[in-house]
Amino acid sequence: MGTIGIEWVNKYHGRASDLKNNSENARGFYNTLSGVRQFQYGDDLAWDQDFEESGVGSPSTGSDTIYADNVDIVFFSGHGNSSGAVFGIANKDDGYAKYTEIRLGNKRCKWITFDACKVLLDSNHTAWQQAFKGLHGILGFHTTCSDAGSRGRRFAERLNQGYKVRNAWIKACEETEDSDTWWATYFAGQNSWATVDDHWIGKGSVAANPSKPDRYTYSRGQC
């Protein structure tokens, strides 16, 4: 069975505006998706270093081999921007999990979801290529998104039903956002391995890990 990890932030201690529904959102995903639940951390226990590669960036305190890169799918719910995910505290690293510090798939992670604003902004999406070290896909938003409480659960329900990972995310976004919001996805490929057609583990085909990607597929659309 596939393994699952989540982190979420509602309390930002003035680093950004507080949110309300990210705990419900992430836990809905965690408790609904069929798989082995590995970790869940929220608010001050959610740390950017959990998503970052050790020795990369400054500070270089990454611990992804224990957390984000030690599960098949990881789901973050909180604030974001075109550089990555924003966390509520900055005393474990610097409070930002940035594309310059993220390297996933060289251990286990296949998919990462940033349920956060603008992480996959079209004008900056190619910067995320350095994160793909076996990673199959990144799911997120091109625009701002709402503080929805049910998107994680809906995403997990579609994965359980056998939707492709990409399509499950799109459907969940369409059900929880209006047409002003644009979902986005970014998938890597290698040779003939079509990760964009991946399913959740046990629910359909999953491509081989693209450890040396030679193609990328970026998509975005209105919800």
LINBEL-V838572 format. One record per pair of residues at least 12 apart in sequence whose ideal C-beta (glycine too) atoms are under 7 Angstrom apart, sorted by sequence separation. I is the first residue (numbers start at 1). GAP is how many residues later the second one is. If there is no record, write none. Layout:
((I & GAP) (I & GAP))
This chain:
((10 & 12) (49 & 12) (52 & 12) (84 & 12) (85 & 12) (195 & 12) (9 & 13) (10 & 13) (27 & 13) (49 & 13) (50 & 13) (51 & 13) (83 & 13) (84 & 13) (155 & 13) (158 & 13) (170 & 13) (194 & 13) (8 & 14) (49 & 14) (50 & 14) (84 & 14) (155 & 14) (158 & 14) (169 & 14) (193 & 14) (8 & 15) (83 & 15) (84 & 15) (193 & 15) (195 & 15) (83 & 16) (169 & 16) (8 & 17) (50 & 17) (51 & 17) (155 & 17) (193 & 17) (8 & 18) (50 & 18) (84 & 18) (120 & 18) (154 & 18) (23 & 19) (166 & 19) (6 & 20) (120 & 20) (122 & 20) (190 & 20) (119 & 21) (120 & 21) (121 & 21) (151 & 21) (154 & 21) (166 & 21) (189 & 21) (196 & 21) (119 & 22) (120 & 22) (151 & 22) (154 & 22) (188 & 22) (190 & 22) (6 & 23) (112 & 23) (118 & 23) (190 & 23) (6 & 24) (114 & 24) (116 & 24) (117 & 24) (189 & 24) (190 & 24) (110 & 25) (111 & 25) (118 & 25) (151 & 25) (188 & 25) (189 & 25) (4 & 26) (109 & 26) (110 & 26) (111 & 26) (112 & 26) (113 & 26) (114 & 26) (118 & 26) (150 & 26) (189 & 26) (104 & 27) (105 & 27) (106 & 27) (113 & 27) (117 & 27) (39 & 28) (99 & 28) (103 & 28) (105 & 28) (106 & 28) (111 & 28) (117 & 28) (137 & 28) (148 & 28) (188 & 28) (189 & 28) (4 & 29) (85 & 29) (99 & 29) (102 & 29) (104 & 29) (105 & 29) (137 & 29) (187 & 29) (103 & 30) (105 & 30) (139 & 30) (166 & 30) (186 & 30) (187 & 30) (4 & 31) (85 & 31) (99 & 31) (104 & 31) (146 & 31) (3 & 32) (4 & 32) (11 & 32) (38 & 32) (61 & 32) (99 & 32) (145 & 32) (186 & 32) (2 & 33) (3 & 33) (4 & 33) (5 & 33) (9 & 33) (10 & 33) (38 & 33) (164 & 33) (165 & 33) (1 & 34) (4 & 34) (5 & 34) (6 & 34) (7 & 34) (8 & 34) (9 & 34) (51 & 34) (59 & 34) (80 & 34) (85 & 34) (164 & 34) (165 & 34) (185 & 34) (1 & 35) (3 & 35) (7 & 35) (59 & 35) (69 & 35) (74 & 35) (84 & 35) (164 & 35) (165 & 35) (184 & 35) (68 & 36) (72 & 36) (80 & 36) (81 & 36) (82 & 36) (115 & 36) (145 & 36) (184 & 36) (9 & 37) (48 & 37) (69 & 37) (70 & 37) (71 & 37) (72 & 37) (73 & 37) (76 & 37) (79 & 37) (80 & 37) (81 & 37) (82 & 37) (115 & 37) (162 & 37) (183 & 37) (8 & 38) (69 & 38) (70 & 38) (71 & 38) (72 & 38) (73 & 38) (74 & 38) (75 & 38) (76 & 38) (77 & 38) (78 & 38) (79 & 38) (80 & 38) (143 & 38) (182 & 38) (183 & 38) (7 & 39) (48 & 39) (62 & 39) (69 & 39) (76 & 39) (80 & 39) (82 & 39) (143 & 39) (182 & 39) (47 & 40) (64 & 40) (69 & 40) (75 & 40) (76 & 40) (141 & 40) (142 & 40) (182 & 40) (183 & 40) (46 & 41) (52 & 41) (57 & 41) (68 & 41) (141 & 41) (159 & 41) (162 & 41) (182 & 41) (46 & 42) (65 & 42) (82 & 42) (141 & 42) (142 & 42) (162 & 42) (181 & 42) (7 & 43) (49 & 43) (57 & 43) (141 & 43) (160 & 43) (179 & 43) (44 & 44) (49 & 44) (57 & 44) (68 & 44) (140 & 44) (159 & 44) (179 & 44) (43 & 45) (44 & 45) (47 & 45) (48 & 45) (52 & 45) (56 & 45) (178 & 45) (29 & 46) (47 & 46) (48 & 46) (51 & 46) (139 & 46) (177 & 46) (48 & 47) (56 & 47) (48 & 48) (53 & 48) (137 & 48) (138 & 48) (26 & 49) (48 & 49) (52 & 49) (53 & 49) (137 & 49) (174 & 49) (52 & 50) (53 & 50) (137 & 50) (173 & 50) (26 & 51) (51 & 51) (136 & 51) (170 & 51) (25 & 52) (136 & 52) (135 & 53) (111 & 54) (22 & 55) (22 & 56) (113 & 56) (132 & 56) (128 & 58) (137 & 58) (19 & 59) (136 & 59) (125 & 61) (137 & 61) (5 & 62) (136 & 62) (5 & 63) (16 & 63) (120 & 64) (5 & 66) (120 & 66) (4 & 67) (12 & 67) (3 & 68) (3 & 69) (4 & 69) (5 & 69) (6 & 69) (7 & 69) (8 & 69) (9 & 69) (2 & 70) (8 & 70) (16 & 70) (2 & 71) (15 & 71) (136 & 71) (15 & 73) (136 & 74) (13 & 75) (15 & 75) (77 & 75) (134 & 75) (12 & 76) (13 & 76) (134 & 76) (11 & 77) (75 & 77) (134 & 77) (9 & 78) (132 & 78) (133 & 78) (142 & 78) (9 & 79) (15 & 80) (132 & 81) (129 & 87) (25 & 90) (125 & 93) (122 & 98) (105 & 104) (32 & 121) (28 & 122) (25 & 123) (29 & 123) (33 & 123) (25 & 124) (28 & 124) (29 & 124) (32 & 124) (24 & 125) (28 & 125) (32 & 125) (21 & 126) (25 & 126) (26 & 126) (29 & 126) (33 & 126) (34 & 126) (20 & 127) (21 & 127) (25 & 127) (29 & 127) (33 & 127) (19 & 128) (21 & 128) (72 & 129) (34 & 168) (2 & 198) (2 & 199) (1 & 200) (2 & 200) (1 & 201))
